[in-house]
Amino acid sequence: MTAVAGHPAKAAAPFATEATATVPQAVARVVRERATTLFGLMGNGNAHLISELTSMGFPFVTVRHEAGAVAAADAFFRASGKLGTATVTYGAGFTNTLTALSEAAIARIPLILIVGDAPTSGPRFFDVDQVGMAAAAGVETVRLDAQDPAAQVREAYDRAAAESRPIVVAIPYDLVEAPVQAFTQPAEAPHLETLVSATPAATELEPLVAALRGAEKPLIIAGRGVVDSAGAPEALRRLADRLGAFIATSVMARHVAGPEGDLGIAGGFARIERVEIMRQADVVLVVGAGMNPFQMRYGTLVSEDALVLQVDSRAGQRGERTDRFLVADAGAALAALAAAFGATPQENGRPDGGWRGRQSLPAAPRVEGMRSDGSVQDGLAPDGRLNPRTMALALEDILPSERTFVQDGGHFIGWIPLMCSVPDARSHLFVGTAFQSIGLGFPSAVGAAVARPDRTTVLVTGDGGGLMALPDFESFVRQARSGVVVVFNDAAYGAELHQYAARGLDKAAMFIEEVDFAALGRAFGADGIKVRSLQDLNALRDWVSRGAEGVFVLDLPISQAVVAEYMAESMAGAQPAPRPLPVG
């Protein structure tokens, strides 16, 4: 069991009886039913709830900034597929969560945030309109009363899971010691992984089936909707195998396709030689992907002549290029589509195995700094600082293969997807990208480390976002069984530097006094090194060989002159790239 705030877990104590339970005790009962871990920070508004849980030995992971509580719960879901739970106090505790809460809302992350709130008798002089603030971020608030609060919280959990969104549960301050008026017995909780939608009607499927049956070069683009839907990854592979189709994915769905026919990431983080293959497709089926401009490579990902089919559970998600649109759950739609075809490409009129059987895939491209034999030189850019592409490529072989990447937002965001592989579709978390935020990396790494303690959690951040999230640097060092912090440190806000200095804006505010993150990590109890050449990466290699226990900080002082591919492309097309870029 996870230690509570750094102390050993206590043996479980019995709950108060239903006749004597207070509102926080009733809420705590539901948390025990529906959650495995609580992320949070204690204050006046949630002290009673946290005490009720920690006194019983329930795992509580404390963070050092309230935004970190929500970010950790968000990342816990992304890494595990299990709904996360967080708690903070009222007032400033709640307002500190708004950036992370907005990210969760836009990214459609199911989580419950339990907060304190103003008394039912009316606001105090320091209270703010928390319900209104949450609503402005697109988040509903369930304000509890003493009449069966457990049922209210259970319903919030059910709706957060079914509708894939965060919900705030607020405990008014005058109810923290109030007795519960009623207490219903819990029903069996639904699990996210078993929520299955109805199969689309045959008439709804027929236009998609007909288009795929006539395709010569079918391409399926899968997004996070496939990752989150029960049975969808398996149905995706069945359909692709039967059609002889290639599969590409959003960056949030990396590796969901498995090895067969996988073209990798579609969008700004794609390898250009794979993009050229995607552009040959005559029918493109997009399932559970947002089709935002970056994901569609500003309209250039697929041919203008291609027929675009789209499946999404949200009716308002229809893309600009979509010719046929089906509102359906990804798993249900893919299973029905796969059932409409024979078991092999040959049975479906493709004797040569389909497009996949005819088209060979090119080898991975070489990057700057590589010799013809595949070895790498000193890893330096012309200005004497590290080449980030070469560093990312080197990390592919040094880091443990069983790993979870957690990426904060920033200019550096494209190098790891291009150079480093992941073991499965929940192993690469992009945080802050939905809301265009930086600074959520460290607490998100906490949530990922708790969700998958069997793996090495690799946080990839920039110096700007890393400095913004410093309070939870300590949380990650304290919590991670095995963790690596990779800081692409260009001593600047790199996204702004590359986009706006090139347009003549003054650079003064774009620079950051260079920080030694390895030294900061050592102050928190981590190991680490500030790298000056490729040879220095041997320190990380040695740490891995010793068992990869604890946290290792790798500070990479990278060149300001090397521009990421996705940003160079957006600038060439006169498209201002957002700071972290959308990747959903």
N, C-alpha and C positions, 0 to 999 in steps of 0.2 A: 504494500500500500504506500502511496505517496506520502512523504512526511508533510506535516502541517506547518507551513511558514518556517521551515527549517528545523522543526522539532519532531521527534518520533510520533507516529500515529498512536492514538489512544484506543483502548478497547471500546467497542460499541456499548452505549448505554441505551436503555429503553426510552422511547418517546413518551411525552406526556399523554395521558389518556385523552380520548376524544372529548370527554366531559370537561377537562381542565385545560385543553390546549389553547395557546395564544395564536394570534394571526401568524407571527413569524414561525412558530412551531408547526403550524399547518403547512406553510410554504416549504419549510425544511423537509417535511415528510414527502412532498411531491418531488423535490429536488433529488431526494434519495431514490425515489421510484424511477425517475426519468434520466438522471445524469450519472456519470461515473466520476466526474471531477468538477470542481467549481473554481473558476479563475476570478480573482478579485482583489480589492483593496478595502480595508475596513474603515468605517467612519460612523458617525452618530446614527445615520439612517439605516444601516444594515448590520450593526454590531450584534443585535439580538439574533438575527438569522444566522450569521457566521458562527457565533458562539454555540448555537444549537447544533450546528453541523460538526464543527471541529471537536466539541466535547464528546461526540459519538464516534470520532475517528474518521469522519468522512474526508476524502482527499481534498484539500484546499491548497491551491497554488497561488501564493500572493505575488503580485507584481508591484512595481514602484511608481507607476503612473496609471491613472484610471483608463486612459486610452488603451493601455496595454492589456487591461482585463478583457475588453471587447475584441481587440486584435488577436489575443491568444485563443479566445473561444471561437472566433472566426477561422483561424488557421487549424484549430483542432478538428473542425468539420472538414475543411479542405483536405486534410491529410488522412482522415479516418472514415469520412462519410457519416459520422455520428454527430448529432446535434450538440452544440456546445452551450454551456451556461456560464454567465458572468454575473458579478455583483459589484456595485459601487454605492456610495452614499448619495445624499441629495445635494442640490445646489452646485457648487463648484466641482464636486465629484462627478455629478452627472454631465455638466457642460464639458468637462474634460474628455468625455467619451465621444463627442459628436463627430469628429473626423472619422474615427474607426467605425462608428455606428452608420455613418453615411456610406462608407465603403461597403459594409455588409449589406446595406439596403440595395445599393445599385448593383452589387454583384450577386444578389439573390441568395444570400447565405442564411440558412435557418439557424437561429440561435435565440436564446432567452437572456435578456439583461434584467436583473432584479435590482431595483434602486429604492432608496428612500424617497420620500416626497413630503410636500407640505401637509399639515394636519387637515382633517376633514372639516374642521371648524373655520378654516380659511388660512390664507398665506400669512407667514410672519414677515417682518420687515426685510429679511434677507432672502426670502423665497423668490424663485423665478417661475415662469410658466414652462415647466418641463414637458408637459403634454404637447403644448404648442411647438416647442423646439423640436421634439421628436417628430411631430407631424411634418414640420418643415423639411426634415431630412427623409421623409417618406416612411416613417416608422410609427406604427400604432402603439398606443399605451393602454394597458389594462390596469386601471386603478382599483386596487382591492378594497373590499369592505369586510366586515366581520361575518357576513352571511355566507358561510361555506366558501372561504377563500381558496381552499384546496381544489375545489371543482373549477374555480376561475383559472387557477394556474395550470391545471391539467388541460383545460381547453386551449390556453395559450400555447402550451407545448404542442398539442395536436395540430393547431393551425399553422404554427411556425414550420412544422415538418411537412404538412400537406401542401402548403403554399410556398415553401422555400423562401422564407423571409424572416428577418429579425422582428421580435416583439419585445417591448419593454413592459415589465411587470412592476408596478409602483406600490410600495407599502406606505400609506400615510403615517406620519410620525406619531400621531396620537393612538395608533393601533398596534404599536410595537409591544404593548403589554396587555392589549385588549383580548378578552376571551372570545373564542369562536362560537357563533350562534348555532351553526349546523355543520355536519361533517359527513359527506357521502363516502361510501366505499369506492375505491378506485376501480375503474375498468381496466382491462388489459391494454397496455400502451402500444400504439402502432409503431413500427420501426421503419425508418427511412428506406432501408434496403428492401423492404417487402411491400412498399406502396406501389401497386400496379394499376395502371389505367386501362380502360376498356379498349378492346381492339377496334380500330377504325372500321367503318362500314365499307363493304366492297365497292359501293359507288364512289366513295371518297378516295379509295386507293387506286381505282382503275386508271385515272390519268397518269399517275406516277408509274404504275406497272407497265402501261403501254409505252411510255417514254423510255423506260429502262430496257424494255424488250427490244426496242429498235435502236438502242445505242451501239455504236461501233467502239467508242472509247469512253466508257462510263467512269466517272470519278465520284467518290463519296467523300464529303468533308464533314468530319465529326467534331462536335464541340463538347463543352462541359455537360450539356444536357444528356449526352450519351453516358458519360462517366457516372452521373448521379441517378440514372434510371435503372431500375431492376431489370437485369437480363439484357440490357442494351448492348454492352460490348460484345457479348457472344453472338447476338443477332446481327450486329454490324459485320462481324467476320464471316458469318454464314452467307449473308447477302453478297458481300464482296467476292467470296470464293465462288459462288454460283454464277456470278456475272463475269468473272475474270476482271473485276474492276480494281483500280488503284484506290487507296485510301490516303487522305491527308487529314490533319487534325488542327484544331486551334492549339495554341500553346498550353491552354489549360487542360487539354485532353491528350497530351503527349503520351505515346505508347499504348493508347487504348486499342489501336488496331492490331497490336501484335506484330511479329516480324514480317508476315507475308503481305506483300503488296503495299507496304507502308512508305509513302513518299515523304513522311516527316511533317514538319510544321507548315501550314498554309498561312501566308501573310508576310509581315515585315521581317520575321525571324526565319523565313524559309531560305534554303540554299537555292541559289539562282538557277542552277542546272536542274533542280527538281521542279522549280516554278515553270521552266520551259516545258516540262512534261505535262504539268497541270493545265497549261494553256492549250494543249492539244485536245482536251476533252470535249466531246460533242454534247454530252448530257452530264450535268453536275447535280448530285443530290446532296443538299446541305441539311444536316440533322443536328439539332440542339446547339447550333453555333449562332453567335450574334450577328454575323455579317456586317460588322462595323467597318468603316473605311480602311483602318489599318489592317484588319484581318483580310479584307478583300484587296489589299495592296493598291488602295486608292482606285479601285475599279479595273485594275490590270491583271488580276489573278487568273481570271478565266476569259476565254475568247468571247468577243462580241457576238459571235454566231452560236455560242453554246446555249442549250436549253437548260435553265436553272430551276430545279425543283427544291422546295424547302419544307421541312417538317419542324415545327416548334410547338411547345405547349402553350405559348402565349400568342393570342390572336393579333396583338399589335406589333409583333416582331418581324413582320414581312419585310424582306429586303428590297431595295430598289431594283435589283436585277432579277428578282424572282418572277418566274413565269407561271408556276403551279405551286400553290401553298396549301399545306394540310396542317390543321391544328390538331395535334395529337402528342401523346407521350412518346419519347424517343424509343423506348424499349418495345412498346406495343406496336408502333408503326414499323420498326425494323423487322420485328418477328413476323408481322403479317406480310411485309414485302418479300422476305426471304421465303415464306411458305408458298408464295405465288410462282416460284421458279423451281426448276429441277435441282438435283443435288450437285450437278457439275456444269461447267460451262458448255461441255459437249451436248448435254441434254437440253441446253437452252439455245441451240443453234450456233454455237461457237466452237467448231471443231479444233481450232488452233489454240484453245485455252483462253480465248478472249484477249483483250488489250494487254492484260498482265502477262499473258503467255508470249506475246509478240515483242514486247518492249523491254529491253534490258536497262538496268539502272546504272548511271555513271558512278564512278568511285567518288568518295568524299574529296572535296577540293583541298589543296594545300593552302597554308596560310603564310603570311610574311614571316620570314625568319627561319623557314624550314629548308633544309638541304634536300637534294634529290633522293637521298637514301631514307628520308623521313625523320632524321634526327634534327634537333633544333639548335640554333646558334645561341648567343648569349641572351636572347630575349629582349634586347634593347631596341627602342625606336631611335630614329636619327638624333633626337634631342638628348639622348643619354638616359631617359627614363624608360620604364618597362613598357613593352608592347603588350597591351591587354589581350589581344587575340592569341598570342603565343602563350601567355600565362593561363588563359582559359583552356587551351589545348593541352597544356601540361597537366592541369588538374584532372582531366578526364582519366588519366592512368594512375594518378597518385591517390586520389580520394577513394575510400572504400566503395565497392560497387553497390552495396546495400545502403543507399543514401536518399535523403529527402532534401531537395533544394528549396530554400525559401528566399525569394528575391524581393527586395524593396524596389521602389521606383527610382528611375534616374537614367542618365545617358548610357550607363554601363549595361543596361538590362538585356541587350541583345547578344552578348558574347557567350554566355553559358549555354543558352539554347542552341547556338550554332555548333559549339565545340564539345559539349558534354551530354552523355546519355543518361537516361533515368530507368529504374527497374519497372515502374508501372505508372498508370495514369494519375495516381494521387501522390506522385513523388516530385512534382515541380509546382510550387506554389508561387503565384505572382500576386503580391499584396499591395494595395493602394492603387492599382492600375485602373480599377473601375471608377474611382473618384478622382483620379489624377493626383494622388497624394504621394509624398515621400515621408519617411520617418516612422513607418509601422513595422520595419523589419525585425528589430530585436524582440519585441513582444510576440510577434507572429512566430518567430523561431521557438519561443517558449511553448506555444500551443502545439506546434508540430512535434517538438521533442516529447511532449507528454503523450500525444496521440500515437507516435511510433517510436517508443524507447528502444526498440530492437535495432534501429537504424542510426546511422550518423546523420545528424541534422546539420546541413551546410547553409548558413546564412550568407547571402551575397548582397552586399550593400555598397553604397558610395559614401564618401566622407560627409557630404551634406546631410543625407538621410540618417547616416550613422550618428552624427552629432545630435541630430534632432531627437533621436530615440535613446540617448545614453542612459536614462534612468533604468531601462530594462536590459541593458548590457549585463548588469549584475544579476538580473533575474535569470538570464539564459545561462550564465556561468554556473549559477547555483542549481539550476534545474536539469540541465542536459547531462545525460549519462555519457553521450558521445557527441561532440559538436565541433564544427569548424566555422570560424567567422572569416570570410573573405571580403576585404575592403578594397574596392577599386578606387584608389585614392589619387585623384588628379588635382588636389588642392584647389578645387573650383566647383561651382555648380555647373557641371559639364554640359547639361542639356541647354541651359541658357547661353553658355559660352559659345557653343557650336552653332546655335540658331541665330542669336541676336548680335553677337560681336561681328559676325560675318556680314550683318546688315548695317553696320556702322554705329550700333549702340555702344555707349561707354562701358568698358570692361570692369571698372573699379569694384562694383558690388558683386561681380561674378566670381571673384577669387576668395579662397578660404586659406587662412594661415595653416600650413600643413601640420597635421596632428599625427602623433605616433600611436595608432590604435593598439599595436602590440603591447606597448608600455601600459596603456589603459587596461588592457586585458589582464596583464600580470598583476596590476593593482587589485583587480577583482578576484584573483586566484587562478587565472588561466595561464596556459603556456602560449608562446607566440614569438614571431620574428617580423621585423620590417625587412622586406626582401629587396636586394639590390641587383640580383642577377638570377638566372635560372638555377644556378648551382645552389643558391640559398634555399630552394624548395626542398632540398634534401632534409632539412629540419622537419618539414611536414611529413615527408616520407618515413623518417625515423619514428615519428610520433605514431603514425599509422601502424608501422611494424611492431611497435610495443603494445598494441592492443587498442589504440584509438580511444582511450578513456579520458574523460574530462573534456575540456574545451581548448582548442588551439586557434590562435588568432594569426591570420596571414594578412599583413598590411602590404598592399601592392602599390607603390608610388608610380602610377602609370602616366604615360605621356598625354599632355593636353592636345597634341597634334593629331592623334589617331581618332578618326570619326567613325562611329558605328555605322554599319551598312544601312540599317533601316533609317537612320537620321540623314545620311547622305542622300538616300533616295527621296525622302520627303522634301529635303531642301532643293534638290534638283528639279522636283516637280512643283516648286513654289507652294508646298503644303507645310505650314508651320506644324511641327510635331509637338504634341503635348509632352509635358515633362516626363512621365513614365510610360505613356502610351497604353491604349486599351488592348487587352489580350484575351477577353472572355470567350 
